[in-house]
Amino acid sequence: MEPELAKSTFCRRCSQYFAITHGARVGGSSPEPAKAAEQPRPVYLASASRELPERTDASGFKQRLGELIGSKPKQRIAACFECASAHEVSSSATSTTCKACGAYIDLQDYKIASSFSRNIKTRGSVYLGSKGDLSSSKIVCSEATLHGKMRGNLHCDGPVTIRVQGKLFGTIEAGALIVEKGSDVQFSRPLKVASLEVHGKMTGHVASESHIFISKHGSLDGDVTATGFTVEKGGIYQGELTITPKQAPSQTFAAAVPPPVGRVEHPPHSSLLGGEQSPAHG
């Protein structure tokens, strides 16, 4: 039995997800159908049954309340970690299950203000405060903000924003990396990002699938492979630069990297514009 406003549920025995068809009868015929029809449908509360999953919480109540008063809850897209199929879920949901393969999908946002050593795998965001210390072998999220210490391997589909004074240990793969003004960060391992913006001071090797931008306040010291490269007047770059065509497959610095074109050092007043060039012409 389920609440009358319920649209879907999970089997208490096998955890299978399915939609609810109102008016359907479960099992055989009732010996007293007239009396059974007069009885009100029971309502189960989360505190009254241990078999109810944790995902039947306040977010589900808000969604049903919104349906009752006619307002449609905000939705977002969550991709399955196992089969990569995308699903539309409520923006207030903290977890869900994949409708294609049944895998669990964490949607929580993690805010770390002290020591944290567990692995993270969520479609939500990760915020590491200035006093936070994140030590995890695997961190998977949709976006991240790093202001504290990190030792681990971070994989982020979206942007990673960094404002750090010190060294970050581990690898970072991200859709975009933004080093904010006021940062003085040193990366111990090569970075693999789609794009990079440097507004502070940064040291590290970078393999970019797109464009690298250094603002007038930015400074980058390290080897770079990218399809485009821009340094504003006042920005600083020191290192070996390789410009590759956009259609070339991306490679990390751990694998083979195309031969560098030479060491490039630009004074603070210089500006370099990079575009689609062949490695032979630099």
Secondary structure as UniProt FT lines:
FT   TURN            4..5
FT   STRAND          8..10
FT   TURN            12..14
FT   STRAND          17..19
FT   TURN            22..23
FT   HELIX           33..38
FT   HELIX           46..48
FT   TURN            50..51
FT   TURN            54..55
FT   HELIX           58..69
FT   STRAND          75..79
FT   TURN            81..83
FT   STRAND          86..90
FT   TURN            91..92
FT   STRAND          95..97
FT   TURN            99..101
FT   STRAND          104..106
FT   STRAND          110..112
FT   STRAND          115..116
FT   STRAND          120..121
FT   STRAND          125..128
FT   TURN            130..131
FT   STRAND          133..141
FT   STRAND          143..146
FT   STRAND          149..162
FT   STRAND          165..169
FT   STRAND          172..179
FT   TURN            181..182
FT   STRAND          184..187
FT   STRAND          191..193
FT   STRAND          196..198
FT   STRAND          201..203
FT   STRAND          206..208
FT   STRAND          211..214
FT   TURN            216..217
FT   STRAND          219..221
FT   STRAND          224..226
FT   STRAND          228..231
FT   TURN            233..234
FT   STRAND          236..243
FT   TURN            246..247
FT   TURN            253..254
FT   STRAND          263..266
FT   TURN            268..269
FT   TURN            279..281
//
